[in-house]
C-alpha cells in the first residue's frame, strides 16, 4: 500500500483510529475496547503507523482492542518487540561510548529522541532510528557553560581536537563514519547502530540558528562528577518546539512530535515556568506554531473532539511521515520565491537550490568554503551527486518544476 492509493476520507478515518489506539496506549488502561472497522481500513491504519514509525506504541493500544485482524496485531507486536530490543541495545552502547568520552574529558549531551524517550511510560513506545548527541569541550564563563576557546578560531581548533578523539573512540568500537555532515558527524555500525554526534544543533540560515549558535549556553550539568549535560526543563521544551518547527517548515514531520509533546507535558507541565517559555517562544516567532501544536496534541490524547483546524494539521503531519514529504518541501521552497510569474519563480527556485550561501557552504561544504574559487563547480557536483545517490528525489523535483504552469 502507498499513500497515493488512499483517499482523503480514508486518510481522515485511518488517522483518527490510529490516534485512538495511541490514546489507549498512553492511558495505560488494560480494559478491552471495541473499534469495529473493515479489514481494508485496518490495513490503512497499519500503513499510517508504519509511515510515522509509531508501530510500537500502537501495538500497546491495539492489543486491548477487539476486532483487529490478527495478522496486523502480529506485525505490530513484532515491531514493538524489535523497538524494545533496539532501545535496550542503544542504551548499553550509549553508556559504553559515554564512558570513553568521560575518560577523554569530552562533554556529551543527549538531545531529541535520545532524551525524549525517557519520558514515555513504557519501553518500546518511542522508536529511534538514531541517537543524537551534542559533544565538544566546554568551559564556564561568567557563570554559564560555553564552547571552549577565546575566539571562533580557537573554538574550531578545540572542536577539531574533540572530533579526532571521538573518531578514535568510535573507530575502536567498529564504526564507519562520515564527518562534517551538515551540523554533525555520523557514525554507523551495522546492523542497527547509528549515532549523529552534533557540534551544532542548527545550521546557518535555519530559523533560530543565532538563538542556538552556542547551545552550551543553555546547558546544565546533569551530575557533578560526570561530563553529561542537559537542558533545564523549560529550555528542553522550547528546543523541542524549535526542532519540530525546523522539520515542519521544511518537508513536514510525522505525528511523533505531538506524542512527544503530550508525554513531556504530562511529566513536566505543572512544574515549568510558563512565563519564561512563552516569552522565549514569542521572541523566536514560534508562539503561534506552539499554540496550534499544543492544542492538537492535547486534543488528540486527552480524548477531546478535534475541530477542523486540528484535523487539517493532523492530516498534514500524518501525510508527512517520520522523514517528511518531499513534495511538501518542493512546494514550500517554491512558494518562498517572490514573483507573480511562475517562470521567474522557477529561475529563483533553481538559484536557491543550486547555489548555497556562504554561510550554508561553510557548514555543509567546509572544504569549498576554504577554496571559494571552486564555488562555480559546486552546483554541478550537487546535481551529479543527487542523480547518483538520490535519483528518485532528483527526478521528482525535476517533474515538480516541469508541471508548474507557465502563467501569471
C-alpha positions as a Markdown table, in Angstrom:
| # | Residue | x | y | z |
|---|---|---|---|---|
| 1 | Unk | 0.0 | 0.0 | 0.0 |
| 2 | Unk | 1.1 | 3.6 | -0.7 |
| 3 | Unk | -0.2 | 6.9 | 0.3 |
| 4 | Unk | -1.3 | 7.7 | -3.3 |
| 5 | Unk | -3.8 | 4.8 | -3.1 |
| 6 | Unk | -5.6 | 6.3 | -0.1 |
| 7 | Unk | -8.5 | 8.8 | -0.4 |
| 8 | Unk | -8.7 | 11.9 | 1.8 |
| 9 | Unk | -11.6 | 10.4 | 3.7 |
| 10 | Unk | -9.8 | 7.2 | 4.3 |
| 11 | Unk | -6.8 | 9.2 | 5.5 |
| 12 | Unk | -9.0 | 11.0 | 7.9 |
| 13 | Unk | -10.7 | 7.9 | 9.3 |
| 14 | Unk | -7.4 | 5.9 | 9.5 |
| 15 | Unk | -5.7 | 8.8 | 11.2 |
| 16 | Unk | -8.4 | 9.2 | 13.9 |
| 17 | Unk | -8.4 | 5.4 | 14.6 |
| 18 | Unk | -4.6 | 5.5 | 14.9 |
| 19 | Unk | -4.8 | 8.4 | 17.3 |
| 20 | Unk | -7.4 | 6.4 | 19.3 |
| 21 | Unk | -5.0 | 3.4 | 19.6 |
| 22 | Unk | -2.2 | 5.7 | 20.8 |
| 23 | Unk | -4.6 | 7.3 | 23.3 |
| 24 | Unk | -5.4 | 3.9 | 24.7 |
| 25 | Unk | -1.6 | 3.0 | 24.9 |
| 26 | Unk | -0.8 | 6.3 | 26.7 |
| 27 | Unk | -3.6 | 5.9 | 29.2 |
| 28 | Unk | -2.1 | 2.5 | 30.3 |
| 29 | Unk | -5.7 | 1.2 | 30.6 |
| 30 | Unk | -5.9 | -2.6 | 30.4 |
| 31 | Unk | -9.7 | -2.9 | 29.8 |
| 32 | Unk | -11.0 | -4.1 | 26.4 |
| 33 | Unk | -12.2 | -1.7 | 23.7 |
| 34 | Unk | -14.1 | -2.3 | 20.6 |
| 35 | Unk | -13.4 | -0.5 | 17.3 |
| 36 | Unk | -15.4 | -2.1 | 14.6 |
| 37 | Unk | -14.0 | -1.4 | 11.1 |
| 38 | Unk | -13.4 | -3.3 | 7.9 |
| 39 | Unk | -10.1 | -5.1 | 7.2 |
| 40 | Unk | -9.1 | -2.6 | 4.4 |
| 41 | Unk | -9.3 | 0.3 | 6.8 |
| 42 | Unk | -7.1 | -1.6 | 9.3 |
| 43 | Unk | -4.6 | -2.0 | 6.6 |
| 44 | Unk | -4.6 | 1.8 | 6.2 |
| 45 | Unk | -4.2 | 2.3 | 9.9 |
| 46 | Unk | -1.2 | -0.1 | 9.9 |
| 47 | Unk | 0.3 | 1.8 | 6.9 |
| 48 | Unk | 0.0 | 5.1 | 8.7 |
| 49 | Unk | 1.6 | 3.7 | 11.8 |
| 50 | Unk | 4.4 | 2.4 | 9.8 |
| 51 | Unk | 4.9 | 5.6 | 7.8 |
| 52 | Unk | 5.1 | 7.5 | 11.0 |
| 53 | Unk | 7.2 | 4.9 | 12.9 |
| 54 | Unk | 4.7 | 4.5 | 15.7 |
| 55 | Unk | 4.1 | 0.8 | 15.4 |
| 56 | Unk | 5.4 | 0.0 | 18.9 |
| 57 | Unk | 3.1 | 2.4 | 20.8 |
| 58 | Unk | 0.2 | 1.5 | 18.5 |
| 59 | Unk | 0.6 | -2.2 | 19.4 |
| 60 | Unk | 0.3 | -1.3 | 23.1 |
| 61 | Unk | -3.1 | 0.2 | 22.4 |
| 62 | Unk | -4.2 | -2.3 | 19.7 |
| 63 | Unk | -3.7 | -5.4 | 22.0 |
| 64 | Unk | -6.6 | -4.1 | 24.1 |
| 65 | Unk | -8.9 | -3.7 | 21.1 |
| 66 | Unk | -11.2 | -6.3 | 19.7 |
| 67 | Unk | -11.9 | -6.9 | 16.0 |
| 68 | Unk | -8.5 | -6.0 | 14.7 |
| 69 | Unk | -7.2 | -8.7 | 12.2 |
| 70 | Unk | -4.7 | -10.9 | 13.9 |
| 71 | Unk | -2.1 | -10.6 | 11.1 |
| 72 | Unk | -2.0 | -6.9 | 11.8 |
| 73 | Unk | -1.7 | -7.3 | 15.5 |
| 74 | Unk | 1.2 | -9.8 | 14.9 |
| 75 | Unk | 3.0 | -7.2 | 12.7 |
| 76 | Unk | 2.6 | -4.5 | 15.3 |
| 77 | Unk | 3.8 | -6.9 | 18.1 |
| 78 | Unk | 6.9 | -7.9 | 16.0 |
| 79 | Unk | 7.8 | -4.2 | 15.6 |
| 80 | Unk | 7.2 | -3.5 | 19.2 |
| 81 | Unk | 9.5 | -6.3 | 20.3 |
| 82 | Unk | 12.1 | -5.1 | 17.9 |
| 83 | Unk | 11.8 | -1.5 | 19.2 |
| 84 | Unk | 12.2 | -2.6 | 22.9 |
| 85 | Unk | 15.3 | -4.7 | 21.9 |
| 86 | Unk | 16.9 | -1.9 | 20.0 |
| 87 | Unk | 16.2 | 0.6 | 22.7 |
| 88 | Unk | 17.9 | -1.7 | 25.2 |
| 89 | Unk | 20.9 | -2.2 | 22.9 |
| 90 | Unk | 21.2 | 1.6 | 22.2 |
| 91 | Unk | 21.2 | 2.3 | 25.9 |
| 92 | Unk | 24.0 | -0.1 | 26.6 |
| 93 | Unk | 26.0 | 1.1 | 23.6 |
| 94 | Unk | 25.4 | 4.8 | 24.5 |
| 95 | Unk | 26.7 | 4.2 | 28.1 |
| 96 | Unk | 29.8 | 2.5 | 26.7 |
| 97 | Unk | 30.6 | 5.4 | 24.4 |
| 98 | Unk | 29.9 | 8.0 | 27.1 |
| 99 | Unk | 32.3 | 6.2 | 29.4 |
| 100 | Unk | 35.1 | 6.6 | 26.9 |
| 101 | Unk | 34.1 | 10.3 | 26.4 |
| 102 | Unk | 34.3 | 10.7 | 30.1 |
| 103 | Unk | 37.8 | 9.3 | 30.2 |
| 104 | Unk | 38.8 | 11.8 | 27.5 |
| 105 | Unk | 37.1 | 14.8 | 29.2 |
| 106 | Unk | 34.7 | 15.3 | 26.3 |
| 107 | Unk | 31.3 | 16.8 | 27.2 |
| 108 | Unk | 28.2 | 14.9 | 25.9 |
| 109 | Unk | 24.6 | 15.9 | 25.7 |
| 110 | Unk | 21.8 | 13.5 | 24.6 |
| 111 | Unk | 19.2 | 15.5 | 22.6 |
| 112 | Unk | 16.0 | 14.9 | 20.7 |
| 113 | Unk | 14.7 | 11.4 | 20.8 |
| 114 | Unk | 17.6 | 10.1 | 22.9 |
| 115 | Unk | 16.3 | 12.3 | 25.6 |
| 116 | Unk | 12.5 | 12.4 | 25.0 |
| 117 | Unk | 12.2 | 8.5 | 25.1 |
| 118 | Unk | 13.0 | 8.7 | 28.8 |
| 119 | Unk | 9.6 | 10.4 | 29.5 |
| 120 | Unk | 7.5 | 7.7 | 27.9 |
| 121 | Unk | 5.8 | 5.4 | 30.5 |
| 122 | Unk | 7.0 | 2.1 | 29.0 |
| 123 | Unk | 10.0 | 1.0 | 26.9 |
| 124 | Unk | 9.4 | 0.4 | 23.2 |
| 125 | Unk | 6.8 | 3.3 | 22.9 |
| 126 | Unk | 9.3 | 5.6 | 21.2 |
| 127 | Unk | 11.1 | 4.4 | 18.0 |
| 128 | Unk | 14.5 | 6.0 | 17.2 |
| 129 | Unk | 16.4 | 5.4 | 14.0 |
| 130 | Unk | 19.5 | 7.0 | 15.6 |
| 131 | Unk | 20.8 | 8.7 | 18.7 |
| 132 | Unk | 21.6 | 12.4 | 18.6 |
| 133 | Unk | 24.4 | 13.6 | 20.9 |
| 134 | Unk | 25.8 | 17.1 | 21.2 |
| 135 | Unk | 29.6 | 16.9 | 22.0 |
| 136 | Unk | 32.7 | 19.1 | 22.5 |
| 137 | Unk | 35.0 | 20.7 | 25.0 |
| 138 | Unk | 33.2 | 23.2 | 27.3 |
| 139 | Unk | 34.2 | 25.7 | 30.0 |
| 140 | Unk | 32.4 | 28.0 | 32.4 |
| 141 | Unk | 32.5 | 31.7 | 31.5 |
| 142 | Unk | 30.6 | 34.3 | 33.6 |
| 143 | Unk | 28.7 | 31.5 | 35.4 |
| 144 | Unk | 27.5 | 29.8 | 32.1 |
| 145 | Unk | 28.8 | 26.9 | 30.1 |
| 146 | Unk | 30.1 | 27.6 | 26.6 |
| 147 | Unk | 32.3 | 26.2 | 24.0 |
| 148 | Unk | 36.0 | 26.1 | 25.0 |
| 149 | Unk | 38.0 | 28.8 | 23.3 |
| 150 | Unk | 38.6 | 32.5 | 23.4 |
| 151 | Unk | 37.5 | 33.3 | 19.9 |
| 152 | Unk | 36.0 | 31.5 | 16.9 |
| 153 | Unk | 39.3 | 30.3 | 15.5 |
| 154 | Unk | 40.3 | 28.8 | 18.9 |
| 155 | Unk | 36.9 | 27.2 | 19.3 |
| 156 | Unk | 37.2 | 25.5 | 16.0 |
| 157 | Unk | 40.6 | 24.1 | 16.9 |
| 158 | Unk | 39.2 | 22.6 | 20.1 |
| 159 | Unk | 36.3 | 21.2 | 18.2 |
| 160 | Unk | 38.7 | 19.5 | 15.7 |
| 161 | Unk | 40.6 | 18.1 | 18.7 |
| 162 | Unk | 37.3 | 16.7 | 20.2 |
| 163 | Unk | 36.3 | 15.3 | 16.8 |
| 164 | Unk | 39.6 | 13.5 | 16.4 |
| 165 | Unk | 39.3 | 11.9 | 19.8 |
| 166 | Unk | 35.7 | 10.9 | 19.1 |
| 167 | Unk | 36.6 | 9.3 | 15.8 |
| 168 | Unk | 39.2 | 7.2 | 17.6 |
| 169 | Unk | 36.7 | 6.2 | 20.2 |
| 170 | Unk | 34.1 | 5.2 | 17.6 |
| 171 | Unk | 36.6 | 3.5 | 15.2 |
| 172 | Unk | 37.8 | 1.3 | 18.1 |
| 173 | Unk | 34.2 | 0.2 | 18.5 |
| 174 | Unk | 33.9 | -0.7 | 14.9 |
| 175 | Unk | 32.0 | 2.3 | 13.5 |
| 176 | Unk | 32.2 | 3.7 | 10.0 |
| 177 | Unk | 31.9 | 7.5 | 9.9 |
| 178 | Unk | 31.1 | 10.5 | 7.8 |
| 179 | Unk | 32.5 | 13.7 | 9.2 |
| 180 | Unk | 31.1 | 17.3 | 8.8 |
| 181 | Unk | 27.7 | 16.1 | 7.6 |
| 182 | Unk | 25.8 | 19.3 | 7.9 |
| 183 | Unk | 25.9 | 20.0 | 11.6 |
| 184 | Unk | 27.0 | 16.6 | 12.8 |
| 185 | Unk | 29.4 | 13.7 | 12.4 |
| 186 | Unk | 27.6 | 10.4 | 11.5 |
| 187 | Unk | 28.8 | 7.1 | 13.0 |
| 188 | Unk | 27.2 | 3.8 | 11.9 |
| 189 | Unk | 27.8 | 0.2 | 12.8 |
| 190 | Unk | 25.6 | -2.5 | 11.3 |
| 191 | Unk | 23.1 | -3.8 | 11.8 |
| 192 | Unk | 21.4 | -1.1 | 13.9 |
| 193 | Unk | 23.7 | 1.5 | 15.5 |
| 194 | Unk | 23.6 | 5.0 | 14.1 |
| 195 | Unk | 24.9 | 7.9 | 16.2 |
| 196 | Unk | 24.7 | 11.5 | 15.0 |
| 197 | Unk | 27.2 | 13.4 | 17.0 |
| 198 | Unk | 26.5 | 17.1 | 16.7 |
| 199 | Unk | 28.8 | 20.1 | 17.1 |
| 200 | Unk | 25.8 | 22.4 | 16.3 |
| 201 | Unk | 22.1 | 21.8 | 16.6 |
| 202 | Unk | 21.1 | 24.2 | 13.8 |
| 203 | Unk | 22.7 | 25.1 | 10.5 |
| 204 | Unk | 23.4 | 28.7 | 9.3 |
| 205 | Unk | 20.3 | 30.0 | 7.5 |
| 206 | Unk | 17.8 | 28.0 | 9.6 |
| 207 | Unk | 15.3 | 29.8 | 11.7 |
| 208 | Unk | 16.7 | 30.4 | 15.2 |
| 209 | Unk | 20.2 | 29.5 | 14.3 |
| 210 | Unk | 21.5 | 32.5 | 16.2 |
| 211 | Unk | 19.5 | 31.6 | 19.3 |
| 212 | Unk | 21.3 | 28.2 | 19.4 |
| 213 | Unk | 24.6 | 29.3 | 17.9 |
| 214 | Unk | 26.4 | 28.2 | 21.1 |
| 215 | Unk | 23.9 | 25.7 | 22.5 |
| 216 | Unk | 26.1 | 25.1 | 25.6 |
| 217 | Unk | 25.0 | 28.5 | 26.9 |
| 218 | Unk | 21.7 | 26.7 | 27.6 |
| 219 | Unk | 23.3 | 23.7 | 29.3 |
| 220 | Unk | 23.3 | 22.5 | 32.8 |
| 221 | Unk | 25.5 | 19.7 | 34.2 |
| 222 | Unk | 23.4 | 16.6 | 35.0 |
| 223 | Unk | 25.8 | 15.3 | 37.7 |
| 224 | Unk | 28.7 | 16.9 | 39.5 |
| 225 | Unk | 31.0 | 14.0 | 38.8 |
| 226 | Unk | 30.1 | 13.5 | 35.1 |
| 227 | Unk | 30.5 | 15.3 | 31.8 |
| 228 | Unk | 26.9 | 14.7 | 30.8 |
| 229 | Unk | 24.8 | 17.8 | 30.1 |
| 230 | Unk | 21.2 | 18.6 | 29.5 |
| 231 | Unk | 18.7 | 21.4 | 29.2 |
| 232 | Unk | 16.6 | 22.7 | 32.1 |
| 233 | Unk | 13.0 | 21.5 | 31.6 |
| 234 | Unk | 11.8 | 24.8 | 30.1 |
| 235 | Unk | 14.7 | 25.0 | 27.6 |
| 236 | Unk | 14.2 | 21.4 | 26.7 |
| 237 | Unk | 10.6 | 22.1 | 25.9 |
| 238 | Unk | 11.5 | 25.2 | 23.9 |
| 239 | Unk | 14.1 | 23.3 | 21.9 |
| 240 | Unk | 11.5 | 20.6 | 21.2 |
| 241 | Unk | 9.2 | 23.2 | 19.6 |
| 242 | Unk | 12.1 | 24.8 | 17.7 |
| 243 | Unk | 13.3 | 21.5 | 16.4 |
| 244 | Unk | 9.8 | 20.4 | 15.4 |
| 245 | Unk | 9.3 | 23.7 | 13.5 |
| 246 | Unk | 12.5 | 23.2 | 11.6 |
| 247 | Unk | 11.2 | 20.0 | 10.1 |
| 248 | Unk | 7.6 | 21.2 | 9.9 |
| 249 | Unk | 8.7 | 24.2 | 7.9 |
| 250 | Unk | 10.8 | 22.1 | 5.5 |
| 251 | Unk | 9.3 | 18.8 | 4.3 |
| 252 | Unk | 7.0 | 18.3 | 7.3 |
| 253 | Unk | 7.2 | 15.9 | 10.2 |
| 254 | Unk | 5.1 | 13.0 | 11.4 |
| 255 | Unk | 2.8 | 12.5 | 14.4 |
| 256 | Unk | 5.6 | 11.6 | 16.8 |
| 257 | Unk | 6.0 | 15.3 | 17.5 |
| 258 | Unk | 2.6 | 15.6 | 19.1 |
| 259 | Unk | 3.1 | 12.4 | 21.0 |
| 260 | Unk | 6.4 | 13.6 | 22.3 |
| 261 | Unk | 4.8 | 16.9 | 23.3 |
| 262 | Unk | 2.0 | 15.3 | 25.2 |
| 263 | Unk | 4.3 | 12.9 | 27.0 |
| 264 | Unk | 6.6 | 15.8 | 28.0 |
| 265 | Unk | 3.7 | 17.9 | 29.2 |
| 266 | Unk | 2.3 | 15.1 | 31.2 |
| 267 | Unk | 5.6 | 14.8 | 33.0 |
| 268 | Unk | 6.6 | 18.4 | 33.3 |
| 269 | Unk | 3.8 | 20.9 | 32.6 |
| 270 | Unk | 2.9 | 21.7 | 36.2 |
| 271 | Unk | 6.5 | 22.5 | 37.3 |
| 272 | Unk | 7.7 | 24.7 | 34.5 |
| 273 | Unk | 7.9 | 28.5 | 34.3 |
| 274 | Unk | 5.4 | 29.2 | 31.5 |
| 275 | Unk | 6.2 | 33.0 | 31.6 |
| 276 | Unk | 9.7 | 32.2 | 30.5 |
| 277 | Unk | 8.6 | 29.6 | 27.9 |
| 278 | Unk | 6.0 | 32.0 | 26.4 |
| 279 | Unk | 8.5 | 34.9 | 26.3 |
| 280 | Unk | 11.2 | 32.9 | 24.5 |
| 281 | Unk | 8.8 | 31.3 | 22.0 |
| 282 | Unk | 7.4 | 34.8 | 21.2 |
| 283 | Unk | 10.9 | 36.1 | 20.7 |
| 284 | Unk | 11.7 | 33.2 | 18.4 |
| 285 | Unk | 8.4 | 33.8 | 16.5 |
| 286 | Unk | 7.2 | 30.3 | 17.4 |
| 287 | Unk | 4.4 | 31.2 | 19.7 |
| 288 | Unk | 1.6 | 30.7 | 17.1 |
| 289 | Unk | 3.1 | 27.4 | 15.9 |
| 290 | Unk | 3.4 | 26.3 | 19.5 |
| 291 | Unk | -0.2 | 27.2 | 20.2 |
| 292 | Unk | -1.5 | 25.1 | 17.3 |
| 293 | Unk | 0.8 | 22.1 | 18.0 |
| 294 | Unk | 0.0 | 22.1 | 21.7 |
| 295 | Unk | -3.8 | 22.4 | 21.1 |
| 296 | Unk | -3.7 | 19.4 | 18.7 |
| 297 | Unk | -1.6 | 17.3 | 21.0 |
| 298 | Unk | -3.8 | 17.8 | 24.0 |
| 299 | Unk | -7.0 | 17.4 | 21.9 |
| 300 | Unk | -5.7 | 14.1 | 20.5 |
| 301 | Unk | -4.6 | 12.4 | 23.7 |
| 302 | Unk | -7.0 | 13.9 | 26.3 |
| 303 | Unk | -10.0 | 12.4 | 24.4 |
| 304 | Unk | -11.2 | 15.8 | 23.1 |
| 305 | Unk | -13.1 | 16.4 | 19.9 |
| 306 | Unk | -10.9 | 17.8 | 17.1 |
| 307 | Unk | -12.1 | 20.9 | 15.3 |
| 308 | Unk | -11.4 | 21.5 | 11.6 |
| 309 | Unk | -8.1 | 23.2 | 12.2 |
| 310 | Unk | -7.0 | 20.3 | 14.3 |
| 311 | Unk | -8.0 | 17.7 | 11.7 |
| 312 | Unk | -6.2 | 19.6 | 8.9 |
| 313 | Unk | -3.0 | 19.8 | 10.9 |
| 314 | Unk | -3.2 | 16.2 | 12.0 |
| 315 | Unk | -3.6 | 15.1 | 8.3 |
| 316 | Unk | -0.6 | 17.2 | 7.3 |
| 317 | Unk | 1.5 | 15.6 | 10.0 |
| 318 | Unk | 0.2 | 12.1 | 9.2 |
| 319 | Unk | 0.9 | 12.5 | 5.4 |
| 320 | Unk | 4.4 | 14.0 | 6.1 |
| 321 | Unk | 5.6 | 10.8 | 7.9 |
| 322 | Unk | 8.6 | 10.5 | 10.1 |
| 323 | Unk | 11.1 | 11.8 | 7.5 |
| 324 | Unk | 8.9 | 14.3 | 5.7 |
| 325 | Unk | 7.1 | 14.5 | 2.4 |
| 326 | Unk | 9.4 | 15.6 | -0.3 |
| 327 | Unk | 6.6 | 17.3 | -2.3 |
| 328 | Unk | 5.8 | 19.4 | 0.7 |
| 329 | Unk | 9.5 | 20.5 | 0.7 |
| 330 | Unk | 9.4 | 21.5 | -3.0 |
| 331 | Unk | 6.2 | 23.4 | -2.6 |
| 332 | Unk | 7.4 | 25.4 | 0.4 |
| 333 | Unk | 10.7 | 26.3 | -1.3 |
| 334 | Unk | 8.8 | 27.3 | -4.5 |
| 335 | Unk | 6.3 | 29.4 | -2.6 |
| 336 | Unk | 9.1 | 31.3 | -0.9 |
| 337 | Unk | 10.2 | 32.8 | -4.2 |
| 338 | Unk | 8.9 | 36.4 | -4.7 |
| 339 | Unk | 7.3 | 36.7 | -8.1 |
| 340 | Unk | 3.8 | 36.6 | -9.6 |
| 341 | Unk | 5.3 | 34.9 | -12.7 |
| 342 | Unk | 5.9 | 31.2 | -12.5 |
| 343 | Unk | 8.8 | 31.4 | -14.9 |
| 344 | Unk | 10.6 | 33.9 | -12.7 |
| 345 | Unk | 9.8 | 31.8 | -9.6 |
| 346 | Unk | 11.3 | 28.8 | -11.3 |
| 347 | Unk | 14.6 | 30.6 | -12.0 |
| 348 | Unk | 14.8 | 31.9 | -8.5 |
| 349 | Unk | 14.0 | 28.5 | -7.1 |
| 350 | Unk | 16.8 | 26.9 | -9.1 |
| 351 | Unk | 19.2 | 29.6 | -8.0 |
| 352 | Unk | 18.4 | 28.9 | -4.4 |
| 353 | Unk | 18.5 | 25.2 | -4.8 |
| 354 | Unk | 21.8 | 25.1 | -6.7 |
| 355 | Unk | 23.8 | 27.9 | -5.2 |
| 356 | Unk | 24.3 | 27.9 | -1.5 |
| 357 | Unk | 25.0 | 31.0 | 0.6 |
| 358 | Unk | 28.5 | 31.4 | 2.0 |
| 359 | Unk | 27.1 | 30.5 | 5.5 |
| 360 | Unk | 25.5 | 27.3 | 4.2 |
| 361 | Unk | 28.6 | 26.4 | 2.3 |
| 362 | Unk | 30.7 | 26.9 | 5.5 |
| 363 | Unk | 28.6 | 24.4 | 7.4 |
| 364 | Unk | 27.9 | 21.8 | 4.7 |
| 365 | Unk | 30.9 | 22.0 | 2.4 |
| 366 | Unk | 33.8 | 23.4 | 4.6 |
| 367 | Unk | 36.4 | 22.5 | 2.0 |
| 368 | Unk | 34.7 | 24.5 | -0.7 |
| 369 | Unk | 34.3 | 27.4 | 1.8 |
| 370 | Unk | 38.1 | 27.5 | 2.2 |
| 371 | Unk | 38.6 | 27.5 | -1.5 |
| 372 | Unk | 35.9 | 29.8 | -2.8 |
| 373 | Unk | 37.2 | 29.7 | -6.4 |
| 374 | Unk | 35.6 | 26.2 | -6.5 |
| 375 | Unk | 32.1 | 27.6 | -5.9 |
| 376 | Unk | 31.1 | 27.5 | -9.6 |
| 377 | Unk | 31.7 | 23.8 | -9.7 |
| 378 | Unk | 29.7 | 23.1 | -6.5 |
| 379 | Unk | 26.3 | 23.3 | -8.3 |
| 380 | Unk | 27.5 | 20.8 | -10.9 |
| 381 | Unk | 28.7 | 18.5 | -8.2 |
| 382 | Unk | 25.4 | 18.7 | -6.3 |
| 383 | Unk | 23.4 | 17.8 | -9.5 |
| 384 | Unk | 25.6 | 14.8 | -10.3 |
| 385 | Unk | 25.7 | 13.7 | -6.7 |
| 386 | Unk | 22.0 | 13.9 | -6.4 |
| 387 | Unk | 21.4 | 11.9 | -9.6 |
| 388 | Unk | 23.8 | 9.2 | -8.4 |
| 389 | Unk | 22.8 | 9.0 | -4.7 |
| 390 | Unk | 19.2 | 10.2 | -4.7 |
| 391 | Unk | 17.8 | 9.7 | -8.3 |
| 392 | Unk | 14.2 | 9.3 | -7.1 |
| 393 | Unk | 14.3 | 12.6 | -5.3 |
| 394 | Unk | 16.1 | 14.4 | -8.1 |
| 395 | Unk | 13.6 | 13.4 | -10.8 |
| 396 | Unk | 10.7 | 14.0 | -8.5 |
| 397 | Unk | 11.9 | 17.6 | -8.2 |
| 398 | Unk | 12.5 | 17.8 | -11.9 |
| 399 | Unk | 9.0 | 16.7 | -12.6 |
| 400 | Unk | 7.6 | 19.1 | -10.0 |
| 401 | Unk | 9.2 | 22.1 | -11.7 |
| 402 | Unk | 8.1 | 21.0 | -15.2 |
| 403 | Unk | 4.5 | 20.6 | -14.1 |
| 404 | Unk | 4.3 | 24.1 | -12.7 |
| 405 | Unk | 2.1 | 26.2 | -15.1 |
| 406 | Unk | 3.7 | 28.9 | -17.1 |
| 407 | Unk | 1.1 | 31.6 | -16.3 |
| 408 | Unk | 0.9 | 34.8 | -14.4 |
